[in-house]
Amino acid sequence: MKIEQWDGDEKQLLAIAGLYADAFAEPPYEEDPVRSLVEFPERVRRYAVEKPEFRLFHASEHGEVLGFVLGTGIGPGDWWWNRLNETLAEPHRTLWLDQQQFAIAELVVKASARRSGVGRALMKEVLADLPYDSALLACYPNAVAPQRLYASLGWTVIDPHARVSETHPTQIMGVKLRA
């Protein structure tokens, strides 16, 4: 397995988007795959230009994308940071929400490659050498397999029933990157 940072190649981005569309069409997400194929690449392109510390890594083997992780820096003025600031109760806001931190936006592993170390390797790569004290992510409360992976990597549940999005309750998790 080879892990590489996305270099802006459109063909590569469309392969990653296809994996995103397939994975998020599954329960509990049940997103429209056709819509995902359009919206996900648009979001990646926007993040690459607008977000600090933009990182998109993909794992592949024999030319096939097995998984990817997308993360960026967030801070005041960023939609997600602002929602967390409004949603998280004390003492979590003080303990976890600094002026800036890293956020994992997506971690996706192809169904046939799950439980093979791909997700773990991608998470380690994306979090390496970051200039932040902590990282945050949101996952659906009923997405049990991803939660197990995150917990095994040292992530802590900060708020099990946050209302960051209007449509779905989410579980907020965090990991300290520096002691």
Salt bridges, closest charged atoms under 4 A:
GLU10 OE1 - ARG45 NH2 2.73
GLU26 OE1 - ARG114 NH1 3.18
GLU39 OE2 - ARG35 NE 2.62
GLU53 OE2 - ARG55 NH2 3.15
GLU64 OE2 - LYS110 NZ 2.10
ASP78 OD2 - LYS51 NZ 2.30
GLU86 OE1 - ARG83 NH1 2.95
GLU90 OE2 - ARG93 NE 3.34
GLU106 OE2 - ARG43 NH2 2.94
ASP133 OD1 - ARG178 NE 3.81
GLU166 OE2 - ARG83 NH2 3.95
